[in-house]
Amino acid sequence: MRLVHLDLKGAAPRVSYLEQLFPLLSQLGANGILIEYEDMFPFKGELEILKSPYAYSEEDIERIQQLAELHKLEVVPLVQTFGHVEFILKHEKYQHLREVERFPNSFNPHVPDTLALLKSILSQVIEKHRRSTWIHIGADEVFHLGEGMDSKNWMSRNKGDTGTMYLKHIKEVLGFITTQYWGLRALMWDDMLRKISVGALRGERMGTAVVAPEPASRQHLFVWLPWQASCPVPGRSLCLALQGCRSQGSMRSLRHPPAAGTSAHVPVPTPPAESGIVKHVSPMEAMARLAWLRRYDHYSVLCELLPVGIPSLAICLQTLVNGGFTEETKRKVLDMLGFQSMQLEQSTCEGRGAFPGAEIYHMVEQVNGHLKESILKALEEESAIKGWFSPYHRKRQFGNPRNMESFGSKVLKLHEDWESFVHDLRTHLERVYFPDTVEEWMEENINPYLDQLRDLVRDYR
């Protein structure tokens, strides 16, 4: 299974963009999509409070699955069942289900309402994915587990620890799935399991779940195991977790920690073969999950935009399919993406690009490479501005026209050019994203710099 993880905590794409994207993913070698909906799922009834104003409709969910089926991509829905549930626990209605009252990260597993709520959430998601043979239950990064008073009391009464408490909750979740949805197989991340002894793991019989690598672990090669009382069945999994890699250029090596920064714009990695990863695993043995994280958690800023991550995704998928990043593999990637050349060490992809969202890819490069630099250069290095149009002059609204005219035309032209550029960028973003994403991305990446220029032009006029 070569799964592309669409993490929809932020910057969820419109279905019209997925119509363009899925054929490319299939062509590149993906055969499945892991979809972490969070608040983009069209919850109904009492769960409707969890929906984003821009959540997909039921028709959208069906259309996504039809598109995936058309392009031979298996859909695996992901529902977080322990940690990473800020989109649920931020609501006052569910605040009593927090492990620690002031933190909305993780469920309290001792409150009966927790499992009842999870059953409702899982049921609604599974019912809308009856074609799927897998469900992913997340279960990673259960921050503050054991710190709540209920957990402390439970551990004291049962002479247990956080590991046994964790397994107890997972067993209940998996028990519900296997009882209600016969034949549905479960996936989960492995980071919490690494903290639990082999003996404790062997002591639990929980049906069958496949343990998949958790990206924030900063490791790339893992063992994945069935939930059985016996020793783990040998198997190997490759996780290429490229998320939030902070970089000023276009490319980022997998040799760097995969969770290197929360506000990345453009990740395109050195291919795994060059970082000594792929040589350990043959393509036939690999269960690969390529993650394009839109947001580290429900409260953080956006990471890189999906169209900007496509060259990176293409490199990784083709590396997996071909067992290495050879010159032939590189040529295939260039042909499929419409680039003339790719210089990994120089962090550049040259050419117009012919993939969905290529315009956004190039425009974000312009933002990263020129917007801040050109504006700060105009404001800080122009001697006439510093000497005759300082914040003091602007606040008191006086200045010598002779000196102001020496920089005026240059500043007005710079302002006009960037406003025109941003207008075009917004138009392209609105074709792919909903208004909340466009506004947030502009607010985080454009306005901090362009607003300085706007203010100067306003005062100049």
C-alpha positions in Angstrom: 0.0 0.0 0.0 1.3 3.4 -1.0 -0.9 5.8 0.8 -1.0 9.6 0.4 -2.2 11.1 3.7 -4.5 14.0 3.2 -4.6 15.7 6.6 -7.5 18.1 6.5 -6.8 20.0 9.7 -6.3 23.0 7.6 -6.2 24.0 3.9 -8.7 21.3 2.8 -8.8 21.4 -1.0 -12.1 21.7 -2.9 -13.4 18.5 -4.5 -12.8 20.2 -7.9 -9.1 20.2 -7.1 -9.1 16.5 -6.1 -10.6 15.7 -9.5 -7.4 17.0 -11.0 -5.1 15.6 -8.3 -6.2 12.0 -8.1 -5.3 11.1 -11.6 -1.8 12.4 -11.0 -1.4 10.5 -7.7 -2.4 7.3 -9.4 0.0 8.0 -12.3 2.8 8.7 -9.8 2.3 5.3 -8.1 -0.1 5.9 -5.2 -2.7 3.2 -4.7 -4.5 4.7 -1.7 -5.6 7.8 0.0 -5.6 8.1 3.8 -8.1 10.9 4.6 -8.1 12.6 8.0 -11.2 14.7 7.8 -11.4 16.2 11.3 -14.0 19.1 11.0 -14.3 18.7 7.2 -16.6 15.7 7.6 -20.4 16.4 7.3 -21.3 15.3 10.8 -25.0 15.1 11.6 -27.3 15.3 14.6 -25.7 16.0 17.9 -22.2 15.9 16.2 -23.1 18.7 13.8 -21.3 21.1 16.2 -18.0 19.5 15.1 -18.4 20.7 11.4 -16.4 23.5 9.9 -18.5 26.1 8.1 -16.8 24.8 4.9 -17.1 21.1 5.6 -17.6 18.7 2.7 -21.2 17.7 2.0 -22.4 14.1 1.9 -22.3 14.4 -1.8 -18.7 15.6 -1.7 -17.7 12.5 0.4 -19.4 10.3 -2.2 -17.7 12.1 -5.1 -14.3 11.8 -3.4 -14.8 8.0 -3.2 -16.0 7.8 -6.8 -12.9 9.7 -8.0 -10.7 7.5 -5.9 -12.3 4.3 -7.3 -12.0 5.7 -10.8 -8.3 6.1 -10.4 -7.7 2.8 -8.5 -7.0 4.6 -5.2 -8.3 2.9 -2.0 -9.8 5.3 0.5 -8.8 4.8 4.1 -10.6 7.2 6.5 -8.8 8.3 9.6 -10.6 9.1 12.9 -8.5 10.1 15.8 -9.7 8.2 18.9 -7.4 9.3 21.8 -5.1 12.2 21.1 -5.2 15.0 18.5 -8.9 15.6 19.2 -8.7 19.4 19.7 -11.4 19.9 17.0 -13.8 18.0 19.4 -12.6 19.0 22.8 -12.4 22.7 22.0 -16.2 22.8 22.3 -17.7 23.5 25.7 -20.2 20.7 25.1 -17.3 18.1 25.2 -15.0 19.9 27.6 -15.8 17.4 30.4 -14.2 14.7 28.3 -10.7 16.2 28.5 -7.9 14.2 30.2 -6.7 17.5 31.7 -9.4 20.1 32.0 -7.4 23.0 30.6 -5.9 21.1 27.6 -8.1 20.1 24.6 -5.6 17.6 23.2 -6.6 14.2 24.6 -9.6 12.2 25.8 -10.2 11.1 29.3 -10.6 7.3 28.8 -12.4 6.8 32.1 -15.5 8.9 31.4 -18.2 6.6 29.8 -19.2 9.5 27.5 -15.8 9.3 25.8 -16.4 5.9 24.3 -20.0 6.7 23.5 -18.9 9.8 21.6 -16.2 7.9 19.7 -18.8 5.2 18.7 -21.0 7.9 17.2 -18.1 9.6 15.3 -16.7 6.3 14.0 -20.2 5.1 13.0 -20.9 8.2 11.0 -17.6 8.1 9.2 -17.6 4.4 8.5 -21.2 4.5 7.2 -20.1 7.0 4.6 -17.2 4.8 3.6 -18.7 1.3 3.1 -16.4 0.6 0.2 -13.4 0.9 2.5 -11.8 -2.2 3.9 -9.6 -0.2 6.4 -10.2 2.3 9.1 -7.4 4.2 10.8 -7.9 5.0 14.5 -5.0 7.4 14.9 -4.1 7.0 18.6 -0.8 8.9 18.4 0.6 11.6 20.7 -1.8 11.2 23.6 -0.4 14.2 25.4 -0.9 14.4 29.2 -2.2 10.9 29.5 -2.1 9.9 33.1 -2.1 13.5 34.4 -5.8 13.8 35.0 -7.3 13.0 38.4 -9.4 10.1 37.0 -6.3 8.5 35.5 -4.3 8.9 38.7 -7.1 7.3 40.7 -7.4 4.4 38.1 -3.7 3.7 38.2 -3.7 3.7 42.0 -6.6 1.4 42.3 -5.5 -1.0 39.5 -1.7 -0.8 40.2 -1.4 0.1 36.5 0.5 2.6 34.4 -0.2 4.8 31.4 0.7 1.9 29.1 -2.0 -0.4 30.4 -4.5 2.4 30.5 -3.7 3.2 26.9 -4.1 -0.4 25.8 -7.4 -0.7 27.7 -8.9 2.3 25.8 -7.6 1.1 22.4 -9.0 -2.4 23.1 -12.4 -0.9 23.7 -12.2 1.1 20.4 -11.1 -1.9 18.4 -13.7 -4.1 20.1 -16.5 -1.7 18.9 -15.1 -1.8 15.3 -14.7 -5.5 15.1 -18.2 -6.1 16.7 -20.1 -3.6 14.6 -18.2 -3.8 11.3 -17.1 -7.3 10.7 -14.2 -7.6 8.3 -13.1 -4.0 8.6 -9.4 -3.8 9.4 -7.8 -1.2 11.7 -4.7 0.8 11.4 -3.1 2.9 14.1 0.2 4.8 14.7 2.9 3.2 16.8 4.5 6.0 18.8 2.6 5.3 22.0 3.2 1.6 21.7 7.0 2.1 21.8 6.7 3.2 25.4 4.9 -0.1 26.4 6.8 -3.3 27.3 6.6 -6.3 25.0 5.1 -8.3 27.8 2.3 -5.8 28.2 1.6 -5.9 24.5 1.6 -9.7 24.4 -0.8 -9.8 27.3 -3.5 -8.0 25.3 -5.7 -9.7 22.7 -7.5 -7.1 20.7 -8.4 -8.6 17.4 -6.3 -7.4 14.5 -4.8 -4.0 13.9 -1.9 -2.9 11.8 0.5 -0.6 13.6 1.8 2.1 11.2 4.7 4.4 11.7 4.0 7.8 13.3 5.8 10.6 11.5 6.6 12.8 14.4 8.9 10.0 15.7 11.6 11.4 13.3 12.5 7.8 12.2 11.9 6.4 8.8 12.2 2.6 9.0 9.8 0.7 11.2 8.4 -2.7 12.1 4.6 -2.9 11.9 2.8 -5.7 13.7 -0.6 -7.3 14.1 -2.3 -7.2 17.5 -1.7 -10.7 18.6 -0.5 -12.4 21.8 2.4 -14.0 19.9 5.5 -12.2 18.9 5.1 -9.7 16.1 5.0 -11.1 12.6 8.0 -9.8 10.7 7.0 -7.1 8.3 8.5 -3.8 7.3 7.1 -0.4 6.7 8.5 2.7 5.2 7.2 6.1 6.4 8.1 9.2 4.4 6.8 11.9 6.6 7.3 15.3 5.0 5.5 17.8 7.1 6.1 21.4 8.0 9.7 21.2 6.8 10.8 24.8 7.3 12.9 25.9 4.3 13.5 29.1 2.4 14.1 27.2 -0.8 12.1 24.6 -2.7 13.6 21.4 -1.3 14.2 19.7 1.9 16.2 16.6 2.6 14.7 13.6 4.5 17.9 13.6 6.5 16.4 16.5 8.4 13.8 15.7 11.0 10.5 15.3 9.3 8.7 17.6 11.7 11.2 20.4 11.4 8.9 23.4 11.6 5.2 24.3 11.9 5.0 27.0 9.3 6.8 25.6 6.3 6.0 26.8 2.8 7.8 24.5 0.3 9.0 21.0 1.0 10.7 19.1 -1.8 13.0 16.5 -0.3 16.2 14.8 -1.3 15.0 11.5 -2.5 15.0 8.7 0.1 17.5 6.6 -1.8 20.1 9.4 -1.2 19.4 9.4 2.5 20.1 5.7 2.9 16.5 4.7 3.5 15.1 2.8 0.5 18.0 0.5 0.2 16.8 -1.3 3.3 13.3 -2.1 1.9 12.2 -3.4 -1.4 9.1 -1.8 -3.0 7.2 -5.1 -2.6 7.7 -5.1 1.1 6.9 -1.5 1.8 3.8 0.0 3.2 4.5 3.6 2.6 2.6 6.6 3.9 3.5 10.0 2.5 2.2 12.7 4.7 1.4 16.3 3.6 0.4 17.9 6.8 -1.6 21.0 6.5 -1.4 22.0 10.1 0.4 20.4 13.1 -2.7 20.5 15.2 -6.0 22.2 15.2 -4.6 25.4 16.8 -1.3 25.9 14.9 -0.6 27.9 11.8 -0.8 26.4 8.3 2.1 24.4 6.9 2.9 24.2 3.2 0.0 24.2 0.7 -0.8 21.0 -1.1 0.1 22.2 -4.7 3.5 23.3 -3.4 4.2 19.9 -2.0 3.4 18.0 -5.2 7.0 17.9 -6.6 8.2 16.4 -3.3 5.3 13.9 -3.3 6.2 12.9 -6.9 9.8 12.2 -6.0 8.9 10.0 -3.1 6.2 8.0 -4.8 8.4 7.4 -7.9 11.3 6.4 -5.6 9.1 3.8 -3.9 7.7 2.5 -7.2 11.2 2.1 -8.8 13.2 1.1 -5.7 15.5 4.2 -5.9 15.8 7.7 -7.3 17.7 6.9 -10.5 18.2 9.2 -13.5 15.3 7.4 -15.2 13.1 8.0 -12.2 14.0 11.7 -12.2 13.2 11.9 -15.9 9.7 10.3 -15.3 9.0 12.9 -12.5 10.1 15.8 -14.7 7.9 14.5 -17.6 4.8 14.0 -15.4 5.2 17.4 -13.7 6.1 19.4 -16.8 9.5 20.6 -15.5 12.7 20.9 -17.6 15.1 20.2 -14.8 15.3 19.6 -11.1 18.4 20.6 -9.0 17.9 19.0 -5.6 20.9 20.4 -3.9 20.1 23.9 -5.2 16.5 23.5 -4.2 15.0 24.4 -7.6 12.6 23.0 -10.2 13.0 24.7 -13.5 10.2 25.1 -16.0 6.6 26.1 -16.0 5.1 22.9 -14.6 2.0 21.2 -15.9 0.5 19.7 -12.7 -2.6 20.8 -10.8 -1.7 24.0 -8.9 1.6 24.7 -10.7 0.7 28.4 -10.7 0.4 28.4 -6.9 3.7 26.5 -6.7 5.6 29.2 -8.6 3.7 32.1 -6.9 4.6 30.8 -3.5 8.2 30.7 -4.6 7.9 34.4 -5.5 6.5 35.1 -2.1 9.2 33.2 -0.3 12.1 34.6 -2.4 11.1 38.2 -3.2 8.2 39.6 -1.3 9.7 40.2 2.1 13.1 41.0 0.7 12.0 43.6 -1.8 9.7 45.4 0.6 12.2 45.5 3.5 14.9 46.7 1.1 12.7 49.5 -0.1 11.7 50.6 3.4 15.0 50.1 5.2 17.7 50.8 2.6 16.2 53.9 0.9 18.0 56.8 2.5 15.4 59.4 1.6 12.8 57.4 3.5 15.0 56.9 6.6 16.1 60.6 6.5 13.0 62.5 5.4 10.0 60.2 5.9 10.6 58.4 9.1 7.9 57.2 11.5 8.3 60.5 13.3 7.5 62.5 10.1 4.6 60.2 9.1 3.0 60.3 12.6 3.1 64.1 12.5 2.3 64.4 8.8 5.0 66.6 7.5 7.9 66.3 5.1 9.7 68.0 2.3 8.1 67.2 -1.1 11.5 67.5 -2.8 12.9 64.6 -0.8 9.7 62.6 -0.8 9.6 62.7 -4.6 13.0 61.1 -4.8 11.6 57.8 -3.6 7.8 58.1 -4.3 7.6 56.7 -7.9 9.8 53.7 -6.9 7.6 52.9 -3.8 4.4 53.4 -5.7 5.5 51.1 -8.5 6.6 48.4 -6.0 3.2 48.6 -4.3 1.3 48.4 -7.5 3.3 45.4 -8.7 2.8 43.4 -5.5 -0.9 44.3 -5.2 -1.4 43.0 -8.8 0.6 39.9 -8.0 -1.4 39.2 -4.8 -4.7 39.7 -6.6 -3.6 37.0 -9.1 -2.4 34.7 -6.3 -5.7 35.1 -4.4 -7.6 34.1 -7.6 -5.6 30.9 -8.0 -5.9 30.0 -4.3 -9.7 30.5 -4.4 -9.9 27.9 -7.2 -8.3 25.3 -4.9 -9.3 26.4 -1.4 -12.2 27.7 0.7 -12.3 31.3 1.8 -11.0 30.6 5.4 -7.8 29.0 4.1 -7.2 31.8 1.6 -7.6 34.5 4.3 -5.4 32.7 6.8 -2.6 32.1 4.3 -2.7 35.7 3.2 -2.7 36.9 6.8 0.2 34.7 7.8 2.4 35.0 4.7 1.5 38.2 2.7 0.1 40.8 5.0 2.9 41.1 7.6 5.1 42.5 4.8 2.7 44.0 2.3 0.9 45.9 5.0 4.1 47.8 5.8 4.3 48.9 2.2 0.6 49.8 2.2 0.9 51.9 5.2 3.9 53.8 3.8 2.0 54.5 0.5 -1.0 55.7 2.4 1.1 58.1 4.4 3.0 59.2 1.3 -0.2 60.0 -0.5 
